[in-house]
Amino acid sequence: MRYDDREDIEWTDAERGALEALPRERVPIVGARERTIAGLRTRGLLGPSERRRPSAVWLAVAASVVFSAGGVAGYRLALSRVRHDADVARMRIASQEPAPAVAPSSDAHVVWF
Amino acid sequence: MRHRLELSTPDAALVQRIRADGSEAAFEVLYDRHTPRLLQTAWRIVGGAQHDAEDAVQDAWVRAIGALDGWSGQAPFGAWMRGIVVHLALDTLRRQRRFAEDTDVGVVDDAPDDRLDLESAIAALPAGYRAVLVLHDIEGFTHDEIGAQLGITAGTSKGQLFKARRAVRARLAPEPRATSTGSGGKA
């Protein structure tokens, strides 16, 4: 049967409404965009990544935080060593002091023959 | 802040930035704006094969960004992209030899009692008829445009649309068999 020999089929209002109600969009799978970007970059169609490159300001802030934290830690370490050395010296001094003299007992004599 | 501003940037300006310096940020906005629609179109044409649809959309973006000069700016960017996606989705069907435009789709005896939803009925069509129906009745292509995409005449496109609509209608509401009525059938 040729097309010209028959009547056309038109959708009813309900059928047309059902067609128009079909979803027009579909969510891509996770990672699809990154895969596409990688493919474009491989072909030289996109420039280098912009978003993942940290700015100089953020690098400076991060460096100063690390430097400050290092300074505080070093100061605490040094302080604890000074205290430790002071304690050790104090113990040494205490150990070098002469023992207190023991008074001889006068009523505890042992006589050997 | 720049990224947020680009969310409302017109397609033409985004394309200009990609042309100028290959801006990834501009591409991301363009991608997020158009991909869901492109993916749905590809998904319908390939009959619901998600992987094939994703591949067609990715290939379409690569092809489009590599040939941005081919977009004149007169037609909407989304429509231009949709043309590329449709072409690649049809290529997928051809590679898989699923594109058989002469297949008769007027027969519903293989599943006479099934009542399918519209999406399933469209997906169940042979690839060639499905493509014409999706492009004409859902995507709004003209028969001339469909003919150019499929390499057929506008008349053939109309004929395929007729068969596709008839098949979808039959699948959605199959008529009761004459033998089941016991009335001897219609005169």
Contacts between the chains, C-beta under 8 A, distances in Angstrom:
chain1	res1	chain2	res2	distance
A	2	B	159	7.5
A	3	B	155	6.3
A	3	B	156	7.9
A	3	B	158	5.7
A	3	B	159	3.5
A	3	B	162	6.1
A	6	B	162	7.0
A	8	B	158	7.9
A	8	B	162	6.4
A	9	B	162	5.6
A	9	B	165	4.4
A	9	B	166	5.6
A	9	B	169	7.2
A	11	B	137	7.4
A	11	B	165	7.0
A	15	B	169	7.2
A	15	B	172	8.0
A	18	B	118	5.1
A	19	B	118	7.0
A	19	B	137	5.7
A	19	B	138	6.3
A	22	B	118	6.6
A	22	B	119	6.4
A	22	B	138	6.5
A	23	B	40	6.3
A	24	B	37	6.0
A	24	B	40	5.9
A	25	B	36	3.6
A	25	B	37	5.4
A	25	B	39	7.6
A	25	B	40	5.3
A	26	B	36	5.7
A	26	B	39	4.4
A	26	B	40	4.0
A	26	B	43	5.6
A	26	B	53	7.8
A	27	B	36	6.3
A	27	B	39	7.8
A	28	B	35	5.5
A	28	B	36	7.0
A	28	B	39	5.5
A	28	B	54	6.7
A	28	B	57	7.2
A	29	B	50	7.5
A	29	B	54	6.1
A	32	B	35	7.5
A	32	B	54	5.9
A	32	B	57	7.6
A	32	B	58	6.9
A	33	B	28	6.8
A	33	B	31	5.5
A	33	B	32	7.3
A	33	B	35	7.4
A	35	B	58	6.5
A	36	B	31	6.7
A	36	B	58	5.0
A	36	B	61	5.1
A	36	B	62	7.2
A	37	B	24	6.4
A	37	B	27	6.9
A	37	B	28	7.6
A	39	B	58	6.5
A	39	B	62	5.5
A	40	B	27	7.1
A	40	B	61	7.2
A	40	B	62	6.1
A	40	B	65	5.6
A	43	B	62	6.7
A	43	B	66	6.8
A	45	B	22	6.5
A	45	B	62	7.2
A	45	B	65	4.8
A	45	B	66	5.5
A	46	B	18	7.6
A	46	B	22	4.5
A	46	B	23	7.8
A	46	B	24	5.3
A	46	B	27	6.1
A	46	B	65	7.4
A	47	B	21	5.5
A	47	B	22	3.5
A	47	B	23	6.6
A	47	B	24	6.5
A	48	B	24	7.9
A	49	B	24	5.9
A	50	B	23	7.1
A	50	B	24	5.3
A	50	B	25	5.4
A	51	B	3	7.4
A	51	B	24	7.0
A	51	B	25	6.5
